[in-house]
């Protein structure tokens, strides 16, 4: 697998009743597989805690990873966040640097009554953004002709969701989420001959999806003196999404920077339900002293090996397991004199075995698992004289490897989000 010059992907905006979210960019060649680079469905607090969420519940923050946690909120909560990613890719021969930024999520939640709340939001689900080039000389080419194979892709899927959580009895909460996955992915494959009198060939593919998935969760909290022990779990069943694929194959020649289409060889369209999102589940355990500190460990599992794109299994996809650990600490939340004592200090660790197992193009090397490992740090900064918290976070990690001719991606992700708390929908009592 070689790195070519990557082209910037234009930021796409999707409008949802007075709400705006951007489709995140990527230059990762690993986004060429499956539905692209799948995004963690988390907010700034989750990210700073290594991605934990199954056993996370708090009154002032929304937790999209377990809908049962909604039963804890007692005010209206609105959160909006942005993320910037600095990436460095290398295969020990070539390298590529990039910086992208986007609006990462928008969400609003509010209590219906004590112990019952609903929320909704919008965030990216997956995205593609790659350009790869494979060179073939005349000795190994077709009919002794030399040519290049250029692969490119763009677009992605988004997720709009609504969920609800309720405390059924003391300490035990259930929740459910309905999400609409929608968007478009485009991929091209070009065969470009070095001889000017030979027509080049392009295969264009488009995949469109718009359908619903559902997931469920529970949390159980038991008091242990001044501390709380929380057990949480989530489950998302396998879903076959309403989707459509189309494609065109044509020949063309080049004149400078211009392409002249000569002949259309094939046009096809497939309207069958062809995108299968695999089942996933998680389990987590947390211990906290409310308002002082929190620590949690979590195990996530996703059956990516069962994901199909129009009835075709991708041999490069495999089941993925994530190990997450996170903690936060507040020195003294009641200290009105020293601001540093009311800051929430956050840290986390995440190890993902990854859903990809690939080998370098043009080699007979065995497949290598594309793992991801990262450390996260963050701050929750209360704004004086308001019910707003500024959430700052940084995530440092590495994906892939340079062994076997593959590509290693090192990244730094910067998170900024604002969490607003207010009693918008509370009924006022009149004496």
N, C-alpha and C positions, 0 to 999 in steps of 0.2 A: 504494500500500500504506500503510495507516494503522496506527498503534499504538493498540490499545485497552488497557484495564486488564487486565493479565495475572494469571492465577490461579496460585497456588502449586501445584506438582505434588507430591503426596505421595511420599516416598521409598519405593521398593519394595525388598524384601529377598528374595533368592533363596538358599535353603539348599543347600549341597552338602557332604556328609559333614563335619560339624564346621567348615564354612567359610561365611563370610558375605560377600556383596558387595552394594552398593547401586546401584540404577539412578540414574544422574546426572540432575539436573534441568536444564532450559533454559527460557529465555523467548524464544529467538531465533525470529523469524517465518520464517527460512530453514529451520527444521526441518520446515516444512509440506510440503516437496518430498521425493519418493522415499521411502526408508525412514527419513528423519529426518536428524539431524545425526550424521554418521559420526565416531566417535571414533578418534584415532590409537592404534594397537595398540602402545603403548610404555610403558615403565616410567620411573621418575624420572630415571635416568641418561640414557636416550635423550632425554627431554624437555629436560634441561638442556643437551644437546649439539645442540639444534636438530632433534631427531628422527632423527639418523643411527643406523644399525644394521646396514646391509648388510655393512660392513667392520669392525664393532666386535666385538672378542673380548677377554675378560678372565677371569682365574681366579676373581675374587671376586664377580662380578655375573652375573645372568641377563639375556640379551638376547633378548626375544621376537620381534624383527624379522628374525632370521636363525637358524634352528635349527642351522646348521652351527657356530655359535659355542659351542654346548654342549660341544664336544670340548675346550675350553680349561679348564673348571672342574675343580678337583681336590679340592673339599670339598663337603659338602652346603650348599646355599644356599637360604634362605627369605627372601622379601621380601613386605612388606605396605605399602600406601601409601594416603594420602588426598589429596584435592584440593579446594580451595575456589576458586570463581570469582566475581569481582566484575565485573558487566557494566553497561555504559551504552549504551543504544540511543537513537538520535535520527533524525528525518527533517527536521531544521531547524525543525520546528513543535512537535512533541511529543517528550517524552523519557521514558524508563523506566529505573530502576535496580534491580538485583537482586543478591543474593548467594546462592549455593548451595554445598553441600559434600557430599561423598560418599566412601565407600571406593572407591578407584580400581582396585586390583588386588590379587590374592593369587597367589603362585607359589612352587613348591618344585621344586628340581632337585638331582640328586646323580649322582656318577660311578658307573658300573658297573665299570669298570676304566680304566686309563690311556688317555686319548684317546677314551673312549666315555661318554656321559652321557645322561640323560633328564630331562625336567621336565614339569610340568603347572601349569595355573593357570586363573584366572577373571577376566574383566574386561568392561566394557561394550563393545558393538559399535556401537550407534546409539541415539538417543533422540529423542523428540518432546516438545514442550511449548510450545504456542503458543495464542494467542487473537487473532484478527483480526476487524475489523469494517468493512463497506462500507455506506455510507449511500446510499439512492436516494430522491430526492424525487418528488413526484407527477407532475411534468412528464416525467420519464424512466422512471417506474415502470410496472408491469404494470397495464393498464386504469386508468391515472391514479391508482393507489394507491401511496402511499409505504411503503417497507419497508426493513429492514436485513437484510444477509446476515452472519451470524456464523459464523466458521470456528474450530474448536478441535481440538486433538489432544493425545494423551498416550501414554505407554508407550515401548517400545523393544525392541531385541534385545540379548542378551548372548552372550558367547563363552566356552565352556569348551574347553580345548585340552590335548593331550598331544603332546610332540615329542621327538625324539632326534637326536643329532649324533655323528659318529664321524670320527676322523682316519684316512683310508684309507692314506696314506703321508705321509712327513715334509712338513709344511706344507700338505697338501691335505685339506680336511674337507668332508663332505657332511652334510645334515640334512633332515628332513622333519617336518611338523606336520599332525596331524589335529585339526580344530576342529568342535565342534558349535555351530551358531548357533541360538538359541532365544529366544522371547519373543512379545510381543503388542503391536500398535499399534492404537489407536482414534482415529478421526476423525469429527467431526460437522460437518454443514452445516445451519444454521438459517435459514429465511426468516421474519422477524418483522414483521408488519404493524402500522402505527401505529393502525389502526382496531380497536377492541376486538371488533367483531362479525365480524371476518375470522379464520378459523382459520389458525394458523401451521403451518409444515411443517418437519420435521426428517428428515434422512438420516443414519443411523448406520452406520458401516463398521468392521469389525474384521478385522485381518489377523494370522494366527498362523503362525509358521514354526518348524520343528524338523528340522534336517538337518545334513549334514556338508560341510565344504569342506577342501581340502588345499592345502598350499603347500610349496615346496622351496627349498633354498638351498645355496650352496657358498661356501667361503672358501679362498684360497690365500695363505699367508704365506711370504715369502722374507726371509732375513736379509741385512742390508747393514751389516756391521761390528757396532756396538752398537745399530743400529736395525733395525726390522722394517717391511717394506712389505706391506700387506694389500690384496688384491683380493677383493671379495665381491659376490654377486648373489643375488636371490631371484625366484621365479616362483610365481604363484597362478593356476591355470587357471579359466576360467569355470565356474560351478556353478549348476545348477538345483535349488533347494531345495524339499523337500517342504513345502508350505504350504497354508493354507486361508483363504478369505475368506468373510465373511457380512455381511449388511446388512439393515436395516429402515428403511422409510419410513412415517412416520405424521404425522397432524395433531394439533394440541393448541391449547388456549387457556390464557391466563395469568390468575390471580387472585392479585394480590400477588406473593409469591415462590413460589407453588405452580403446578405444571403439571398440567393435566387432559387426558389422552389421549382423543381423540374417535374416531379411526378409523385402522386400520392399512391402508396402501395397498399395500405390497409387502414380502415377505420373501424373501431369496435366500441360497443357500449354494453355494460353489464349492470343490471339494476337489481340483482339479487342481494339478499342480506349476506354480506361477505366479510364483515369485520367483527371478529370475536375478541372481546376483552376478557382476559382470564380472571379467575377468581383469586382473591387475596384475603389474608387475615393477619391480625396482629394481636399480641397480648403484652401487657405492661404492668409493672408494679411500682408504686411510688410511696414515699414516706415524706411527710411534711409537718412543720410547725407553722400553722397559719400565720401569714404575715411576716415570718422570719426567714424560713428556708424551705427548700424543696429539693428532692433528689429522686430520680426515676431511671429504671432500666426497661428496655423494650425489645421484642423480637417480632419482625415482620417477615411475611412470606408471600411471594407472588408467583403464580404458575405461568410465567411467560412462555414456556415451551408449548403451551396449548393455544397460544394466540395464532389466529389464522387471518390472512388477508385474501379474501375471495377464494376460500377453501384450500389455500396453500399454506402449509406450515413452513416457517422460515427455519432452515437448519442451523442458523447462527443464534437463535434464541434459546434460552434455557431458563429454568426456574431460578429465582433470585431470593436471597435471604439478606436481611439487614439487621445489624446489631446496633442499638442506639443507647446512649447514656447521656443524661443531662442533669444539671443542677442550677439553682439560683439561690441567692442570699441577700438579705437586706440587713445592714448593721442595726439600725434602729428607726423603724418607720414613723415613730412619734417624735423624733428629734426635730424641733422647729428651728434650731439655731445652726446646725451643721448640715448643709445640703448633701454632702457626701454620705451621710448616714442614712438618707432616705432613698438613695439610688439602689435599684435592683441589679446586682451583678450576676451575669449568666455565663455558663460554659457548657460545652457538649462535645460528644464524640460520635462519629457515625462510620460504620464499616459496611459496605454493600458488596456482596459477592458478584453483583451485576447480572443483567439478563442476556449478555452477549458472550459468545465464544467464537473467535474468528482466527483466521490465519492471513498472512500477508498475501496480496494478490500476486499471482504468477509463481508461487512457491508450493512445495509439497510439505511444508511444515505442519506439524499437528496444530490443532486449534488451541488458542490461549484464551482463558477467561479474562474478560475486561472488568476488573474490579475498581471500586471507588472507595477512597478513604479520606476523611476530612475531620478537622477540628473547628469548632465554632466558639465565638465569644460575643457577648453583647451586654448592653446597658439599657435599663429601663429608667428614663429620666423624667420624673414628674415635673410638670410645669406649674409653678406657683400661681395661686389665685385662679386655678382652673382645674377641671377634671380631665385633663389631657396628659397623656404620657407619650414622650418621644422615644421610639425604640431604635437603637443603633446596634448594628451587628456586623461582624466580619466572619467569613467562612473561608478557610484555607484548605485546599485538597488536591488530590491527584487521581486521574483516571487513566487506565490503560498502562502500557509498558512499551519500551523500545526494543525488547527482545523479539526475535523472530521477524524483524523488519516491520514491526507494528509502530503505532504512534502513541506517545505519552502526552497527556494534556495536564498541565498544572494550572490551577486557577485560584483566583481570589475573588470572592463575591462580597459586595458591600450592600447591606440592607439598611433602609431607612423607612420607618412606618410611624404613623401617628394613630393612637388609640384615643377615642373620645368617649366619655361616659356622661350620660345625662338621663333624667327621668322624663323622656318625651311622651311615653304612652301610659304613664301611671295616672290613675284616676285620683283626683284631689278630693279629699274629704272635707265637707263643709259642716262645721259645728252649728 
